[in-house]
Amino acid sequence: MVASEMKGDKSASGATCLPYKIASRCDYHFILKSTALVEFPSQEAVADALSRYWGIAPEAVSPWKSPRIFRIEGCGIARIGFPRAGLTSVQLVELVDRLHAAGCPVPAIVPTSDGDLFIALGQKTLSVEQELPGDGCSSADLDVLFEVGRTLGKLYSVMYEFEHMPGQILPLGDWIDLTLRKAETWAAERHHDEDVRAFRSQIRNDHRNFRVRFGLVHGDLRAPNVLKHGQSLGIIDFNCKYDPQLSDIGKIRNKWLMGSDKRHGRPLTILEIAEVLKGYHQTRPLTMDEVDSFPVIWAVNQAWRLAQDLRILEKHDVGPVTNWPISEQMSDLPQAIKMGEEILQVASIDPIEF
Protein backbone atom coordinates (compact mmCIF):
# COMPACT_ATOMS: atom_id res chain seq x y z
CA MET A 1 0.00 0.00 0.00
CA VAL A 2 1.44 3.39 -1.00
CA ALA A 3 0.94 6.61 0.90
CA SER A 4 -1.57 7.93 -1.63
CA GLU A 5 -3.81 4.99 -0.78
CA MET A 6 -3.69 5.96 2.87
CA LYS A 7 -5.19 9.43 2.60
CA GLY A 8 -8.77 8.24 2.53
CA ASP A 9 -11.81 10.29 3.50
CA LYS A 10 -11.49 12.06 6.83
CA SER A 11 -15.22 11.65 7.33
CA ALA A 12 -15.03 7.85 7.13
CA SER A 13 -17.45 6.41 9.66
CA GLY A 14 -15.93 2.93 9.95
CA ALA A 15 -17.85 -0.23 10.75
CA THR A 16 -21.58 -0.77 10.94
CA CYS A 17 -22.65 -2.01 14.37
CA LEU A 18 -25.80 -4.01 14.94
CA PRO A 19 -27.31 -4.33 18.42
CA TYR A 20 -27.12 -7.87 19.76
CA LYS A 21 -30.35 -8.64 21.64
CA ILE A 22 -31.42 -11.70 23.56
CA ALA A 23 -35.21 -11.90 23.94
CA SER A 24 -35.25 -8.08 23.59
CA ARG A 25 -33.94 -7.74 27.14
CA CYS A 26 -30.64 -5.98 26.49
CA ASP A 27 -28.66 -4.11 23.88
CA TYR A 28 -25.19 -3.89 25.33
CA HIS A 29 -23.37 -6.31 23.01
CA PHE A 30 -22.66 -5.46 19.42
CA ILE A 31 -21.95 -7.56 16.37
CA LEU A 32 -19.28 -5.83 14.35
CA LYS A 33 -20.05 -5.92 10.65
CA SER A 34 -16.91 -4.66 8.99
CA THR A 35 -15.32 -4.78 5.55
CA ALA A 36 -11.95 -3.58 6.85
CA LEU A 37 -8.89 -5.10 5.15
CA VAL A 38 -6.89 -7.59 7.15
CA GLU A 39 -3.59 -6.16 5.91
CA PHE A 40 -1.84 -3.33 7.74
CA PRO A 41 0.07 -0.65 5.81
CA SER A 42 3.82 -1.04 5.48
CA GLN A 43 6.33 0.96 7.51
CA GLU A 44 7.21 2.92 4.37
CA ALA A 45 3.58 3.88 3.77
CA VAL A 46 3.08 4.88 7.41
CA ALA A 47 6.30 6.93 7.41
CA ASP A 48 5.22 8.69 4.21
CA ALA A 49 1.81 9.56 5.69
CA LEU A 50 3.40 10.80 8.93
CA SER A 51 5.73 13.01 6.90
CA ARG A 52 2.91 14.44 4.76
CA TYR A 53 0.32 15.03 7.47
CA TRP A 54 2.37 15.51 10.66
CA GLY A 55 5.72 16.73 9.29
CA ILE A 56 7.56 13.82 10.95
CA ALA A 57 10.86 12.75 9.37
CA PRO A 58 10.57 9.23 7.87
CA GLU A 59 13.86 8.15 9.49
CA ALA A 60 12.31 8.78 12.93
CA VAL A 61 9.75 5.99 12.37
CA SER A 62 10.48 2.38 13.34
CA PRO A 63 8.42 -0.78 14.06
CA TRP A 64 7.38 -1.37 17.63
CA LYS A 65 5.19 -3.86 19.50
CA SER A 66 2.87 -4.98 16.70
CA PRO A 67 2.21 -4.42 12.97
CA ARG A 68 -0.19 -1.62 13.89
CA ILE A 69 2.11 0.39 16.20
CA PHE A 70 5.22 2.36 15.20
CA ARG A 71 7.63 4.24 17.43
CA ILE A 72 8.42 7.86 16.52
CA GLU A 73 11.75 8.96 17.95
CA GLY A 74 11.39 11.98 20.21
CA CYS A 75 7.61 12.07 19.92
CA GLY A 76 5.65 8.96 20.80
CA ILE A 77 3.90 6.34 18.72
CA ALA A 78 1.84 6.11 15.55
CA ARG A 79 -1.13 3.79 15.86
CA ILE A 80 -3.22 2.07 13.20
CA GLY A 81 -6.71 1.93 14.70
CA PHE A 82 -9.57 -0.32 13.71
CA PRO A 83 -13.16 -0.82 14.94
CA ARG A 84 -13.61 -2.40 18.38
CA ALA A 85 -16.55 -3.11 20.68
CA GLY A 86 -19.01 -1.41 18.35
CA LEU A 87 -16.96 1.79 18.13
CA THR A 88 -15.50 2.93 14.83
CA SER A 89 -11.77 3.53 14.60
CA VAL A 90 -12.51 7.27 14.50
CA GLN A 91 -14.54 7.09 17.72
CA LEU A 92 -11.74 5.21 19.48
CA VAL A 93 -9.31 8.05 18.74
CA GLU A 94 -11.93 10.51 19.96
CA LEU A 95 -12.36 8.47 23.17
CA VAL A 96 -8.66 8.66 24.05
CA ASP A 97 -8.69 12.39 23.26
CA ARG A 98 -11.77 12.84 25.48
CA LEU A 99 -10.11 10.98 28.36
CA HIS A 100 -7.00 13.13 28.10
CA ALA A 101 -9.07 16.32 27.99
CA ALA A 102 -10.84 15.18 31.17
CA GLY A 103 -7.51 14.93 32.98
CA CYS A 104 -7.12 11.16 32.82
CA PRO A 105 -3.52 9.84 32.59
CA VAL A 106 -3.69 8.65 28.98
CA PRO A 107 -1.62 9.74 25.96
CA ALA A 108 -2.43 13.05 24.30
CA ILE A 109 -3.39 12.78 20.64
CA VAL A 110 -1.00 14.81 18.46
CA PRO A 111 -3.01 16.59 15.73
CA THR A 112 -1.99 16.72 12.09
CA SER A 113 -0.66 19.91 10.53
CA ASP A 114 -4.30 20.69 9.65
CA GLY A 115 -5.46 20.19 13.24
CA ASP A 116 -7.14 16.80 12.71
CA LEU A 117 -6.86 14.02 15.29
CA PHE A 118 -6.26 11.34 12.64
CA ILE A 119 -6.25 10.53 8.97
CA ALA A 120 -8.66 7.89 7.77
CA LEU A 121 -7.56 4.67 6.08
CA GLY A 122 -10.91 3.33 4.95
CA GLN A 123 -12.30 1.86 8.16
CA LYS A 124 -8.94 2.21 9.90
CA THR A 125 -7.25 5.36 11.17
CA LEU A 126 -3.70 6.57 11.61
CA SER A 127 -3.15 8.70 14.70
CA VAL A 128 -0.15 9.87 16.71
CA GLU A 129 0.05 9.69 20.51
CA GLN A 130 2.52 11.49 22.75
CA GLU A 131 4.69 9.09 24.71
CA LEU A 132 3.80 8.93 28.39
CA PRO A 133 6.72 8.95 30.85
CA GLY A 134 7.52 5.85 32.86
CA ASP A 135 8.00 2.12 32.40
CA GLY A 136 5.48 -0.70 32.29
CA CYS A 137 4.70 -2.20 35.68
CA SER A 138 5.99 -5.62 36.74
CA SER A 139 6.10 -7.89 39.77
CA ALA A 140 8.30 -5.26 41.43
CA ASP A 141 5.45 -2.73 41.36
CA LEU A 142 2.64 -4.43 43.29
CA ASP A 143 2.49 -1.41 45.57
CA VAL A 144 0.64 0.49 42.81
CA LEU A 145 -2.48 -1.72 42.78
CA PHE A 146 -4.58 0.62 44.94
CA GLU A 147 -3.70 3.53 42.63
CA VAL A 148 -4.48 1.35 39.60
CA GLY A 149 -7.99 0.93 40.97
CA ARG A 150 -8.33 4.67 41.64
CA THR A 151 -7.21 5.45 38.09
CA LEU A 152 -9.64 2.93 36.59
CA GLY A 153 -12.49 4.52 38.52
CA LYS A 154 -11.65 7.93 37.06
CA LEU A 155 -11.38 6.57 33.52
CA TYR A 156 -14.60 4.60 33.67
CA SER A 157 -16.60 7.55 34.98
CA VAL A 158 -15.63 9.44 31.81
CA MET A 159 -16.07 6.43 29.53
CA TYR A 160 -19.57 5.84 30.91
CA GLU A 161 -20.60 9.23 29.50
CA PHE A 162 -19.02 8.78 26.04
CA GLU A 163 -21.84 9.78 23.71
CA HIS A 164 -21.04 7.29 20.95
CA MET A 165 -21.60 4.39 23.36
CA PRO A 166 -22.91 5.62 26.72
CA GLY A 167 -23.20 3.39 29.74
CA GLN A 168 -26.42 1.77 30.90
CA ILE A 169 -27.73 0.07 34.02
CA LEU A 170 -28.62 -3.46 32.92
CA PRO A 171 -29.32 -6.89 34.42
CA LEU A 172 -26.45 -9.38 34.35
CA GLY A 173 -28.34 -12.36 32.93
CA ASP A 174 -27.62 -12.02 29.21
CA TRP A 175 -23.99 -11.09 29.80
CA ILE A 176 -23.55 -14.15 32.05
CA ASP A 177 -25.02 -16.45 29.37
CA LEU A 178 -22.91 -15.05 26.54
CA THR A 179 -19.66 -15.00 28.53
CA LEU A 180 -20.03 -18.54 29.87
CA ARG A 181 -20.91 -19.89 26.41
CA LYS A 182 -17.63 -18.49 25.11
CA ALA A 183 -15.72 -19.81 28.12
CA GLU A 184 -17.18 -23.29 27.73
CA THR A 185 -16.34 -23.39 24.02
CA TRP A 186 -12.72 -22.40 24.61
CA ALA A 187 -12.35 -24.64 27.67
CA ALA A 188 -13.64 -27.62 25.65
CA GLU A 189 -10.59 -27.34 23.38
CA ARG A 190 -8.48 -28.31 26.41
CA HIS A 191 -10.99 -30.65 28.08
CA HIS A 192 -12.10 -28.26 30.83
CA ASP A 193 -15.66 -27.59 29.65
CA GLU A 194 -17.06 -29.69 32.51
CA ASP A 195 -15.50 -27.24 34.98
CA VAL A 196 -17.36 -24.36 33.34
CA ARG A 197 -20.64 -26.30 33.36
CA ALA A 198 -20.18 -27.14 37.05
CA PHE A 199 -19.74 -23.45 37.77
CA ARG A 200 -22.68 -22.45 35.56
CA SER A 201 -24.98 -24.66 37.64
CA GLN A 202 -24.34 -22.35 40.61
CA ILE A 203 -25.75 -19.26 38.88
CA ARG A 204 -29.10 -18.38 40.45
CA ASN A 205 -31.94 -16.19 39.20
CA ASP A 206 -31.09 -13.48 41.72
CA HIS A 207 -27.55 -13.38 40.28
CA ARG A 208 -28.99 -12.89 36.81
CA ASN A 209 -31.29 -10.10 37.95
CA PHE A 210 -28.66 -7.86 39.54
CA ARG A 211 -28.63 -4.49 37.75
CA VAL A 212 -25.20 -2.90 37.40
CA ARG A 213 -23.43 -0.27 35.34
CA PHE A 214 -22.39 -1.54 31.91
CA GLY A 215 -20.09 0.62 29.82
CA LEU A 216 -16.83 0.83 27.96
CA VAL A 217 -13.81 -0.64 29.76
CA HIS A 218 -10.09 -0.68 28.96
CA GLY A 219 -10.22 -4.36 28.01
CA ASP A 220 -6.51 -5.18 28.39
CA LEU A 221 -5.60 -4.28 31.97
CA ARG A 222 -2.18 -5.82 32.54
CA ALA A 223 1.07 -4.59 34.02
CA PRO A 224 2.83 -3.54 30.76
CA ASN A 225 -0.13 -1.29 29.87
CA VAL A 226 0.18 0.65 33.14
CA LEU A 227 3.23 2.93 33.19
CA LYS A 228 4.80 3.95 36.49
CA HIS A 229 6.61 7.28 36.71
CA GLY A 230 7.50 8.19 40.27
CA GLN A 231 4.19 8.28 42.12
CA SER A 232 2.16 8.70 38.91
CA LEU A 233 0.56 6.15 36.61
CA GLY A 234 -0.29 6.25 32.92
CA ILE A 235 -2.67 3.96 31.01
CA ILE A 236 -1.99 2.92 27.41
CA ASP A 237 -3.11 0.44 24.72
CA PHE A 238 -6.89 0.46 25.06
CA ASN A 239 -8.64 -2.67 23.76
CA CYS A 240 -12.13 -1.46 24.57
CA LYS A 241 -15.03 -3.74 25.39
CA TYR A 242 -18.60 -3.05 26.55
CA ASP A 243 -19.11 -5.00 29.77
CA PRO A 244 -20.02 -4.59 33.42
CA GLN A 245 -17.47 -1.94 34.37
CA LEU A 246 -16.11 -4.18 37.14
CA SER A 247 -15.06 -6.77 34.56
CA ASP A 248 -11.45 -5.63 34.19
CA ILE A 249 -10.95 -6.20 37.92
CA GLY A 250 -12.51 -9.63 37.43
CA LYS A 251 -9.77 -10.56 34.94
CA ILE A 252 -6.79 -9.08 36.76
CA ARG A 253 -5.86 -12.13 38.88
CA ASN A 254 -3.67 -13.81 36.25
CA LYS A 255 -3.64 -11.17 33.56
CA TRP A 256 -1.74 -8.54 35.55
CA LEU A 257 1.61 -10.35 35.72
CA MET A 258 1.14 -12.81 32.88
CA GLY A 259 1.41 -9.79 30.60
CA SER A 260 4.88 -8.86 31.89
CA ASP A 261 6.39 -12.22 32.84
CA LYS A 262 4.68 -15.33 31.54
CA ARG A 263 7.45 -17.61 32.77
CA HIS A 264 8.13 -16.27 36.26
CA GLY A 265 5.08 -14.21 37.18
CA ARG A 266 2.26 -15.42 39.43
CA PRO A 267 -1.45 -14.88 40.08
CA LEU A 268 -2.38 -11.94 42.29
CA THR A 269 -3.51 -12.78 45.81
CA ILE A 270 -6.87 -11.96 47.37
CA LEU A 271 -5.24 -9.12 49.32
CA GLU A 272 -3.71 -7.64 46.16
CA ILE A 273 -6.95 -7.83 44.18
CA ALA A 274 -8.82 -6.24 47.09
CA GLU A 275 -6.44 -3.27 46.85
CA VAL A 276 -7.54 -2.68 43.25
CA LEU A 277 -11.21 -2.91 44.24
CA LYS A 278 -10.73 -0.51 47.17
CA GLY A 279 -9.01 2.03 44.92
CA TYR A 280 -11.75 1.74 42.30
CA HIS A 281 -14.46 2.25 44.93
CA GLN A 282 -12.74 5.43 46.13
CA THR A 283 -13.14 7.20 42.77
CA ARG A 284 -16.18 5.33 41.40
CA PRO A 285 -18.22 4.19 44.43
CA LEU A 286 -20.04 0.87 44.01
CA THR A 287 -23.82 0.66 44.23
CA MET A 288 -25.57 -1.88 46.44
CA ASP A 289 -26.26 -4.15 43.44
CA GLU A 290 -22.63 -3.87 42.34
CA VAL A 291 -21.40 -4.87 45.78
CA ASP A 292 -23.85 -7.77 45.97
CA SER A 293 -23.07 -8.91 42.43
CA PHE A 294 -19.27 -8.50 42.54
CA PRO A 295 -18.61 -12.15 43.50
CA VAL A 296 -20.64 -13.29 40.47
CA ILE A 297 -19.03 -10.77 38.10
CA TRP A 298 -15.65 -11.89 39.44
CA ALA A 299 -16.44 -15.58 39.00
CA VAL A 300 -17.88 -15.28 35.47
CA ASN A 301 -14.82 -13.32 34.38
CA GLN A 302 -12.62 -15.99 35.97
CA ALA A 303 -14.24 -18.64 33.78
CA TRP A 304 -13.73 -16.55 30.65
CA ARG A 305 -10.19 -15.50 31.53
CA LEU A 306 -8.96 -18.95 32.57
CA ALA A 307 -10.17 -20.40 29.28
CA GLN A 308 -8.13 -17.67 27.58
CA ASP A 309 -5.10 -18.29 29.81
CA LEU A 310 -4.94 -21.92 28.71
CA ARG A 311 -4.66 -20.72 25.13
CA ILE A 312 -2.10 -18.00 25.90
CA LEU A 313 0.35 -20.25 27.74
CA GLU A 314 0.10 -22.86 25.00
CA LYS A 315 0.61 -20.25 22.26
CA HIS A 316 3.77 -18.90 23.91
CA ASP A 317 5.11 -22.40 24.66
CA VAL A 318 5.69 -21.53 28.31
CA GLY A 319 5.58 -25.17 29.33
CA PRO A 320 4.34 -26.66 32.61
CA VAL A 321 5.38 -23.73 34.81
CA THR A 322 4.13 -24.07 38.37
CA ASN A 323 3.54 -20.32 38.75
CA TRP A 324 0.50 -20.52 36.47
CA PRO A 325 -1.62 -23.45 37.70
CA ILE A 326 -4.39 -22.73 35.19
CA SER A 327 -5.74 -26.30 35.10
CA GLU A 328 -6.05 -26.31 38.88
CA GLN A 329 -7.74 -22.91 38.80
CA MET A 330 -10.19 -24.23 36.21
CA SER A 331 -10.98 -27.20 38.45
CA ASP A 332 -11.60 -24.73 41.30
CA LEU A 333 -14.14 -22.69 39.30
CA PRO A 334 -17.04 -23.91 41.49
CA GLN A 335 -15.28 -22.01 44.33
CA ALA A 336 -14.89 -18.80 42.33
CA ILE A 337 -17.96 -17.07 43.77
CA LYS A 338 -16.66 -17.76 47.26
CA MET A 339 -13.30 -16.24 46.30
CA GLY A 340 -15.11 -13.14 45.04
CA GLU A 341 -16.88 -12.89 48.39
CA GLU A 342 -13.51 -13.08 50.18
CA ILE A 343 -12.10 -10.28 48.01
CA LEU A 344 -15.14 -8.16 48.79
CA GLN A 345 -14.81 -8.84 52.51
CA VAL A 346 -11.13 -7.85 52.53
CA ALA A 347 -11.86 -4.69 50.53
CA SER A 348 -14.57 -3.74 53.09
CA ILE A 349 -16.75 -1.80 50.63
CA ASP A 350 -19.63 0.41 51.81
CA PRO A 351 -22.02 0.81 48.86
CA ILE A 352 -23.69 4.07 47.86
CA GLU A 353 -27.37 4.68 47.18
CA PHE A 354 -27.94 4.93 43.43
C-alpha positions as CSV (number, residue, x, y, z in Angstrom):
1,M,0.0,0.0,0.0
2,V,1.4,3.4,-1.0
3,A,0.9,6.6,0.9
4,S,-1.6,7.9,-1.6
5,E,-3.8,5.0,-0.8
6,M,-3.7,6.0,2.9
7,K,-5.2,9.4,2.6
8,G,-8.8,8.2,2.5
9,D,-11.8,10.3,3.5
10,K,-11.5,12.1,6.8
11,S,-15.2,11.7,7.3
12,A,-15.0,7.9,7.1
13,S,-17.5,6.4,9.7
14,G,-15.9,2.9,9.9
15,A,-17.8,-0.2,10.7
16,T,-21.6,-0.8,10.9
17,C,-22.6,-2.0,14.4
18,L,-25.8,-4.0,14.9
19,P,-27.3,-4.3,18.4
20,Y,-27.1,-7.9,19.8
21,K,-30.4,-8.6,21.6
22,I,-31.4,-11.7,23.6
23,A,-35.2,-11.9,23.9
24,S,-35.2,-8.1,23.6
25,R,-33.9,-7.7,27.1
26,C,-30.6,-6.0,26.5
27,D,-28.7,-4.1,23.9
28,Y,-25.2,-3.9,25.3
29,H,-23.4,-6.3,23.0
30,F,-22.7,-5.5,19.4
31,I,-21.9,-7.6,16.4
32,L,-19.3,-5.8,14.4
33,K,-20.1,-5.9,10.6
34,S,-16.9,-4.7,9.0
35,T,-15.3,-4.8,5.5
36,A,-12.0,-3.6,6.8
37,L,-8.9,-5.1,5.2
38,V,-6.9,-7.6,7.2
39,E,-3.6,-6.2,5.9
40,F,-1.8,-3.3,7.7
41,P,0.1,-0.7,5.8
42,S,3.8,-1.0,5.5
43,Q,6.3,1.0,7.5
44,E,7.2,2.9,4.4
45,A,3.6,3.9,3.8
46,V,3.1,4.9,7.4
47,A,6.3,6.9,7.4
48,D,5.2,8.7,4.2
49,A,1.8,9.6,5.7
50,L,3.4,10.8,8.9
51,S,5.7,13.0,6.9
52,R,2.9,14.4,4.8
53,Y,0.3,15.0,7.5
54,W,2.4,15.5,10.7
55,G,5.7,16.7,9.3
56,I,7.6,13.8,10.9
57,A,10.9,12.7,9.4
58,P,10.6,9.2,7.9
59,E,13.9,8.1,9.5
60,A,12.3,8.8,12.9
61,V,9.7,6.0,12.4
62,S,10.5,2.4,13.3
63,P,8.4,-0.8,14.1
64,W,7.4,-1.4,17.6
65,K,5.2,-3.9,19.5
66,S,2.9,-5.0,16.7
67,P,2.2,-4.4,13.0
68,R,-0.2,-1.6,13.9
69,I,2.1,0.4,16.2
70,F,5.2,2.4,15.2
71,R,7.6,4.2,17.4
72,I,8.4,7.9,16.5
73,E,11.8,9.0,18.0
74,G,11.4,12.0,20.2
75,C,7.6,12.1,19.9
76,G,5.7,9.0,20.8
77,I,3.9,6.3,18.7
78,A,1.8,6.1,15.6
79,R,-1.1,3.8,15.9
80,I,-3.2,2.1,13.2
81,G,-6.7,1.9,14.7
82,F,-9.6,-0.3,13.7
83,P,-13.2,-0.8,14.9
84,R,-13.6,-2.4,18.4
85,A,-16.5,-3.1,20.7
86,G,-19.0,-1.4,18.4
87,L,-17.0,1.8,18.1
88,T,-15.5,2.9,14.8
89,S,-11.8,3.5,14.6
90,V,-12.5,7.3,14.5
91,Q,-14.5,7.1,17.7
92,L,-11.7,5.2,19.5
93,V,-9.3,8.0,18.7
94,E,-11.9,10.5,20.0
95,L,-12.4,8.5,23.2
96,V,-8.7,8.7,24.1
97,D,-8.7,12.4,23.3
98,R,-11.8,12.8,25.5
99,L,-10.1,11.0,28.4
100,H,-7.0,13.1,28.1
101,A,-9.1,16.3,28.0
102,A,-10.8,15.2,31.2
103,G,-7.5,14.9,33.0
104,C,-7.1,11.2,32.8
105,P,-3.5,9.8,32.6
106,V,-3.7,8.6,29.0
107,P,-1.6,9.7,26.0
108,A,-2.4,13.1,24.3
109,I,-3.4,12.8,20.6
110,V,-1.0,14.8,18.5
111,P,-3.0,16.6,15.7
112,T,-2.0,16.7,12.1
113,S,-0.7,19.9,10.5
114,D,-4.3,20.7,9.7
115,G,-5.5,20.2,13.2
116,D,-7.1,16.8,12.7
117,L,-6.9,14.0,15.3
118,F,-6.3,11.3,12.6
119,I,-6.2,10.5,9.0
120,A,-8.7,7.9,7.8
121,L,-7.6,4.7,6.1
122,G,-10.9,3.3,4.9
123,Q,-12.3,1.9,8.2
124,K,-8.9,2.2,9.9
125,T,-7.3,5.4,11.2
126,L,-3.7,6.6,11.6
127,S,-3.2,8.7,14.7
128,V,-0.2,9.9,16.7
129,E,0.1,9.7,20.5
130,Q,2.5,11.5,22.8
131,E,4.7,9.1,24.7
132,L,3.8,8.9,28.4
133,P,6.7,8.9,30.8
134,G,7.5,5.8,32.9
135,D,8.0,2.1,32.4
136,G,5.5,-0.7,32.3
137,C,4.7,-2.2,35.7
138,S,6.0,-5.6,36.7
139,S,6.1,-7.9,39.8
140,A,8.3,-5.3,41.4
141,D,5.4,-2.7,41.4
142,L,2.6,-4.4,43.3
143,D,2.5,-1.4,45.6
144,V,0.6,0.5,42.8
145,L,-2.5,-1.7,42.8
146,F,-4.6,0.6,44.9
147,E,-3.7,3.5,42.6
148,V,-4.5,1.4,39.6
149,G,-8.0,0.9,41.0
150,R,-8.3,4.7,41.6
151,T,-7.2,5.4,38.1
152,L,-9.6,2.9,36.6
153,G,-12.5,4.5,38.5
154,K,-11.7,7.9,37.1
155,L,-11.4,6.6,33.5
156,Y,-14.6,4.6,33.7
157,S,-16.6,7.6,35.0
158,V,-15.6,9.4,31.8
159,M,-16.1,6.4,29.5
160,Y,-19.6,5.8,30.9
161,E,-20.6,9.2,29.5
162,F,-19.0,8.8,26.0
163,E,-21.8,9.8,23.7
164,H,-21.0,7.3,21.0
165,M,-21.6,4.4,23.4
166,P,-22.9,5.6,26.7
167,G,-23.2,3.4,29.7
168,Q,-26.4,1.8,30.9
169,I,-27.7,0.1,34.0
170,L,-28.6,-3.5,32.9
171,P,-29.3,-6.9,34.4
172,L,-26.4,-9.4,34.4
173,G,-28.3,-12.4,32.9
174,D,-27.6,-12.0,29.2
175,W,-24.0,-11.1,29.8
176,I,-23.6,-14.2,32.0
177,D,-25.0,-16.4,29.4
178,L,-22.9,-15.1,26.5
179,T,-19.7,-15.0,28.5
180,L,-20.0,-18.5,29.9
181,R,-20.9,-19.9,26.4
182,K,-17.6,-18.5,25.1
183,A,-15.7,-19.8,28.1
184,E,-17.2,-23.3,27.7
185,T,-16.3,-23.4,24.0
186,W,-12.7,-22.4,24.6
187,A,-12.4,-24.6,27.7
188,A,-13.6,-27.6,25.7
189,E,-10.6,-27.3,23.4
190,R,-8.5,-28.3,26.4
191,H,-11.0,-30.7,28.1
192,H,-12.1,-28.3,30.8
193,D,-15.7,-27.6,29.6
194,E,-17.1,-29.7,32.5
195,D,-15.5,-27.2,35.0
196,V,-17.4,-24.4,33.3
197,R,-20.6,-26.3,33.4
198,A,-20.2,-27.1,37.0
199,F,-19.7,-23.4,37.8
200,R,-22.7,-22.5,35.6
201,S,-25.0,-24.7,37.6
202,Q,-24.3,-22.4,40.6
203,I,-25.7,-19.3,38.9
204,R,-29.1,-18.4,40.4
205,N,-31.9,-16.2,39.2
206,D,-31.1,-13.5,41.7
207,H,-27.6,-13.4,40.3
208,R,-29.0,-12.9,36.8
209,N,-31.3,-10.1,38.0
210,F,-28.7,-7.9,39.5
211,R,-28.6,-4.5,37.7
212,V,-25.2,-2.9,37.4
213,R,-23.4,-0.3,35.3
214,F,-22.4,-1.5,31.9
215,G,-20.1,0.6,29.8
216,L,-16.8,0.8,28.0
217,V,-13.8,-0.6,29.8
218,H,-10.1,-0.7,29.0
219,G,-10.2,-4.4,28.0
220,D,-6.5,-5.2,28.4
221,L,-5.6,-4.3,32.0
222,R,-2.2,-5.8,32.5
223,A,1.1,-4.6,34.0
224,P,2.8,-3.5,30.8
225,N,-0.1,-1.3,29.9
226,V,0.2,0.7,33.1
227,L,3.2,2.9,33.2
228,K,4.8,3.9,36.5
229,H,6.6,7.3,36.7
230,G,7.5,8.2,40.3
231,Q,4.2,8.3,42.1
232,S,2.2,8.7,38.9
233,L,0.6,6.1,36.6
234,G,-0.3,6.3,32.9
235,I,-2.7,4.0,31.0
236,I,-2.0,2.9,27.4
237,D,-3.1,0.4,24.7
238,F,-6.9,0.5,25.1
239,N,-8.6,-2.7,23.8
240,C,-12.1,-1.5,24.6
241,K,-15.0,-3.7,25.4
242,Y,-18.6,-3.0,26.6
243,D,-19.1,-5.0,29.8
244,P,-20.0,-4.6,33.4
245,Q,-17.5,-1.9,34.4
246,L,-16.1,-4.2,37.1
247,S,-15.1,-6.8,34.6
248,D,-11.5,-5.6,34.2
249,I,-11.0,-6.2,37.9
250,G,-12.5,-9.6,37.4
251,K,-9.8,-10.6,34.9
252,I,-6.8,-9.1,36.8
253,R,-5.9,-12.1,38.9
254,N,-3.7,-13.8,36.3
255,K,-3.6,-11.2,33.6
256,W,-1.7,-8.5,35.5
257,L,1.6,-10.4,35.7
258,M,1.1,-12.8,32.9
259,G,1.4,-9.8,30.6
260,S,4.9,-8.9,31.9
261,D,6.4,-12.2,32.8
262,K,4.7,-15.3,31.5
263,R,7.5,-17.6,32.8
264,H,8.1,-16.3,36.3
265,G,5.1,-14.2,37.2
266,R,2.3,-15.4,39.4
267,P,-1.5,-14.9,40.1
268,L,-2.4,-11.9,42.3
269,T,-3.5,-12.8,45.8
270,I,-6.9,-12.0,47.4
271,L,-5.2,-9.1,49.3
272,E,-3.7,-7.6,46.2
273,I,-7.0,-7.8,44.2
274,A,-8.8,-6.2,47.1
275,E,-6.4,-3.3,46.9
276,V,-7.5,-2.7,43.3
277,L,-11.2,-2.9,44.2
278,K,-10.7,-0.5,47.2
279,G,-9.0,2.0,44.9
280,Y,-11.8,1.7,42.3
281,H,-14.5,2.3,44.9
282,Q,-12.7,5.4,46.1
283,T,-13.1,7.2,42.8
284,R,-16.2,5.3,41.4
285,P,-18.2,4.2,44.4
286,L,-20.0,0.9,44.0
287,T,-23.8,0.7,44.2
288,M,-25.6,-1.9,46.4
289,D,-26.3,-4.1,43.4
290,E,-22.6,-3.9,42.3
291,V,-21.4,-4.9,45.8
292,D,-23.9,-7.8,46.0
293,S,-23.1,-8.9,42.4
294,F,-19.3,-8.5,42.5
295,P,-18.6,-12.1,43.5
296,V,-20.6,-13.3,40.5
297,I,-19.0,-10.8,38.1
298,W,-15.6,-11.9,39.4
299,A,-16.4,-15.6,39.0
300,V,-17.9,-15.3,35.5
301,N,-14.8,-13.3,34.4
302,Q,-12.6,-16.0,36.0
303,A,-14.2,-18.6,33.8
304,W,-13.7,-16.6,30.7
305,R,-10.2,-15.5,31.5
306,L,-9.0,-18.9,32.6
307,A,-10.2,-20.4,29.3
308,Q,-8.1,-17.7,27.6
309,D,-5.1,-18.3,29.8
310,L,-4.9,-21.9,28.7
311,R,-4.7,-20.7,25.1
312,I,-2.1,-18.0,25.9
313,L,0.4,-20.3,27.7
314,E,0.1,-22.9,25.0
315,K,0.6,-20.2,22.3
316,H,3.8,-18.9,23.9
317,D,5.1,-22.4,24.7
318,V,5.7,-21.5,28.3
319,G,5.6,-25.2,29.3
320,P,4.3,-26.7,32.6
321,V,5.4,-23.7,34.8
322,T,4.1,-24.1,38.4
323,N,3.5,-20.3,38.8
324,W,0.5,-20.5,36.5
325,P,-1.6,-23.5,37.7
326,I,-4.4,-22.7,35.2
327,S,-5.7,-26.3,35.1
328,E,-6.0,-26.3,38.9
329,Q,-7.7,-22.9,38.8
330,M,-10.2,-24.2,36.2
331,S,-11.0,-27.2,38.5
332,D,-11.6,-24.7,41.3
333,L,-14.1,-22.7,39.3
334,P,-17.0,-23.9,41.5
335,Q,-15.3,-22.0,44.3
336,A,-14.9,-18.8,42.3
337,I,-18.0,-17.1,43.8
338,K,-16.7,-17.8,47.3
339,M,-13.3,-16.2,46.3
340,G,-15.1,-13.1,45.0
341,E,-16.9,-12.9,48.4
342,E,-13.5,-13.1,50.2
343,I,-12.1,-10.3,48.0
344,L,-15.1,-8.2,48.8
345,Q,-14.8,-8.8,52.5
346,V,-11.1,-7.9,52.5
347,A,-11.9,-4.7,50.5
348,S,-14.6,-3.7,53.1
349,I,-16.8,-1.8,50.6
350,D,-19.6,0.4,51.8
351,P,-22.0,0.8,48.9
352,I,-23.7,4.1,47.9
353,E,-27.4,4.7,47.2
354,F,-27.9,4.9,43.4
